[in-house]
Amino acid sequence: MILLNQEEIMKFYTMDDAISDVRNTLIAKVEGKVQSPHRTVLEFPEQSASSIYMPSSDLESNVAAVKVVTIFPDNPSKGMPTTQGIIILTSTENGEHLAVMNASYLTRLRTGAMTALATDALSRKSASVLTVVGTGGMAFEQTIGILAVRQIEKIILYNRTIEKAHNFAEKLKDYGVDVEIEIANEVNDAVSKADIVCCATKSHTPVFNGEYLKAGTHVIGVGSYLPHMHEIDQTTITRASKIVVDDLHGAKDEAGELINAEEKGIWSFDNVYGELESLVSGKISGRENDEEITFFKSVGASYYDLAVAKGVYQKAISDSIGLSIKI
């Protein structure tokens, strides 16, 4: 077995790698070669915390993965991260446990790759202005994923704490992003200028008014992942001609804004245009004109973690990276 920490993984596994690996896994899933049981969640009410167990397997590559993620909201006050995770990769040929790897960066990266694939299919090819709402931990890989598939000329950043938006801008520049970056003081103004709007917040209430979306905008919602979180408003949902979800089962359980819209009778999950796997495999078409508003909603699923874990392991073995141990 090999152990891989976050710093090691970040040195050799990139957004381009993740986009390719996620695409290949989605195609394999469409072909019936991926198993993905529903996740198990253990709740710890005294800490308002939870531990999530997400299994999946690739029948073609003969590997299985389990991601274990803990979410402890009070941890920052103790000097610890809110979210901590690992992925265990196992051979399904002989049961050998192949690797244990840090999951924090990989979770952000695979989510960015998912957004990249959806954005490539659903945004206008000429999209050049990206508005990012929420500049926390998840937003960076979202931005990098979008930059991988669209020629973005301007990025508008909005965060309720403006200092965090400025820090995010510096992080992008340090990474090598060489486009105009604007810090917005008002979210709806930032949204009204965008060709692509990416929301990566944990907000319980909508973060912008969908009436400000111009025709042809592609909207991404990746921050809210629980039924009581609603970062996207009902106006956006009803204005969208195509709503694509990363995983329909997960969305029905966890996509708070969609659940809320169905409960209020203004929208139904029957109106979901399709899942990301159908978009990537060509079973459904992407954007069909320059006027339609499109919406990609992501809550995460285990087979996305499997995709990147498998890719990381293959590169690590090829390049002799990681600490080899016997258990």
N, C-alpha and C positions, 0 to 999 in steps of 0.2 A: 504494500500500500504506500501511496505517496501523500504527503501533506503539502498543501499549497496555501500560502497566506495571501492577503489582498495585495500587498505591495508586489509580490512576485507576479501575480496574475495580471496586474495593470501594466507590467512591463512588456508582456508579449501577446496579450489578447486584446484586440481592438474592436471598435465599432463595426468596421468592415467584416471582421471575422464573425461577429455576432449576427449581423444581418444575413450573411450567407448561411450560417448554421441554423438560425431560426427559420429561414425560408425552406431549407431542405427538410427540417423536421415537420413543418406544416404540410409539406407535400407528402411526406411519409405518413402522416396522420390521415390525410384524405384517402390514401391508399390502404388504410386499415392496418398499418404497421406500428402504431403507437397505442399503448394502453395508458389511460389516465383516470384512475379512480378519483372520486371527490375527496377533497382535503378534510382532515380532521382538526378541529379546533378545541383546545382545552382553555377554559376561562378561569382566571384567578381574581375574583371580585374584590378581595381586600386590597389588591394592588391596581385594580382597574386594568389588568394585564391579560395577556393571552399567549399561548404557544400553538403554532400552526405546523401541521405535518402534511407535506405535499408529495405523494408518490407518483411515479410514472415509469414507463419502460418503452424501449425501442426494440421491437421484435426483429428488425432487420440488422441492427448493429449489435444485438445481444448484450445490451446494457440496461440497467435500471438505475433510477435516482430517487432519493428522498431529500427534499429540502426541509429543514427544521428552522423555523423563524420564531423568535420571541419578540413581543412588543410590550415594553414596560414604560408607560408614559412618564413616570416620575424619575426615571433614570438620570436625565440631565442634571437634576439637582444633586445627584450623587457623583457627578463627574463621569457618568457612563452613557453610552449611546442608547437611544430609545429602542432601536431595532438591532437585533443581532441574529446572524444566521449562518448555517453551514449547509453544504450539500455533500451527501454520501453517494458515491458512484460504485455500482456493483456489477460484476459479470453475471449474465443470466445463462452462461454456458456451464460454469462450474461453481457459482456462488461466491467467488472470491471478491472481497471488498477491495476495489481498485484505488480509490482516492477519497480523501476528505478535503474539502476546499471551502474557504471563506465565501459566503454568499452575498455579502453586502454590495460590493461593486458589481458582481454578476447580475444581481437583481436589477440594479439601476441600468446596466448595460443592455440586458435582454429587453427591458421595457422600452428603452430608447430604440432598439432594433425593431421592435414591434411597431412603434410609432413611425419609424422610417418606412417600413413596408406599407403601412396604411396610408401614409402621406404621399408616397410615390404613386399610389393608385387613385387616391381621392382628392388630392389638391390639384389646382390648375398647374400645368407645366410651367407657366410663366410666373408663378407665385414668387414674389421677391421681398415681401415684408412679413416678418414673423414677430408676433407679440407673445411674450411669455408672461403668464400670470402666476406668480408664486416662484420665488427664486431660492427655494430650499434645496435639500439634498438630491431630490429626484430630478430637478429641472435641468441640470447640466447635461446629463446623457440624453435627455429629450432633445435639447438644442443641438447637440452634436449629431444625433440621428437624423434630424431634419436637414441639417446642413449637408449631410452625406447624399441626400437625394434631390435637393432643390438649390438653385443658385440664388441664395438669399443675399440681398443687398443691404438690408437694414433690419436690425433687431431692436424691438421696443420692450423694455423690461418694466414690469410693475410688481411691486411688493408693498404690503401695508407698512412695513418698516423699510423706509427708503434706503437706509444704510446698507441693508442686505442686498438691495438691487445694485448699488454701486460696487459692493464686494463681488457680486456675481459677474458684473461687467469686467472687472479686473481679472477674474479667473478665466473668463473667455479669452481675453487678450493674452494672458500668460500662456494659454493653450495654443495660441497661434491664430485665433479667429480674427481675420482682418476685414471687418465690415463696419459700417456705421452702427453705433449703439446709442440708443436714446433711453434715458430714464424718465418714465412717465409719472406724473403726479395724480392722474385721474384714470381709472381703469377703463371706463367706457370710451373715452377718447382714444386710448391706446388700442382698444378692440376695433374701433371704427376705421382705423388706418390699416388694418391687417389683411393679408391674404390667407395667413395661417394663424390661428390662435391656439396656443398650448397652455392648458391649465394643469398645474402640478401642486395643488394645495390639499390640505386636509380639512377644508372648510365644511361646516355643517349647513351653511347657507350659500346660495349662488353668489359667485364672485363678480359677475358682470351681467348686464342686461342684454339679452339676445336681440333686442330691437336695434341695437347699434351694429350688428353684423352686416357688412355689405354683401351684396349678391356675389356668389362664387367663393365665399370663404370656407375653408376647411377648419373644423374645430376638433381639438384633441382633449380628452379628459382622462387623466391618469392618476390624479392625486387622491380622490375619494374612493374608498374601497370597502365601505361598510354601509349598511342600509340607512343609517341616520346621517350620512354625509351627502351633501347636495351641492357640489361646486358649480355645476352647470344648471341653468334655469330652464323652466318649462317652455319659455318662448323659443329658446334654441332648439329644444327637442321637437317642437311642433313645426318650426321653420325648416328643419333638416329634411331633405328629400331622400337621403340615404343615411341610415344609422348602422354602422358596422361595429360589432363587439369582438373582443379577443376570444371570448369563450362564452357561449350562450348560457350554459348551466351556471357558471360563476356569476354572470351578469344578473341572472334572475334572483340569485341569492344575495348579491353584494353591491350592485350598482344602484346606490341610493336614489339618484335623480331619476333613473328609469323606473325603479320600483315605485317611487312616489307619484310619478306621472301616471302609471297604470292604476294605482290605487285611487287616484282622483278622477279616473275615467277619461283623461284627455289624450291618452296614448296607450298602446298595447305592445307587449313583446312580440305579438304576431306581426308587428310592423318592422321588426328588425330586418334590415336588408340582407344580412348574412354575417357569418363569422370570418375572421381574418384568414383562416385557412382556405376558405372558398375564394376569397379575393386573390390570395397569392397563387393559388393553383389555377386560376382562370375559370372556375365554375360560375362565378358571377363577374360582371363587368365593374370597372371602377367609375370614375367621373365620366359623365356623358355629355356635359355642356359646361360652359363657363359661368352660368348663372346659378346653378344649384348650390345650396349650402349642404355640406356633408359633415358628419360627426363620427369620430372613432372613440369608443369607450373601452377602457382597459381596466380590469381588476386583477389580472394575473391568473396563471394556471400552471400546473406542475410541468407540463411538457415543454413550456418555454425555458424553464430552468434546466431541464434535461438537455435541451438543445445546446445551451452554452457550456454546461458541465462536460458534456461529451467532447465538445470542441476544445475546451481547455485541456482536458486529459490527453487528447491525441497530440496536441502541440507540446505539452509538457513531456510526454514520453519520447517524442521525436527529438526534442532538444535537451533531454536529460535535466529537466528542471523539477525542483521539488525535493522535499526531504523524504527519503525512503525509510520506512520503518516496518518492523514485524510486530503483529499484535497477537 
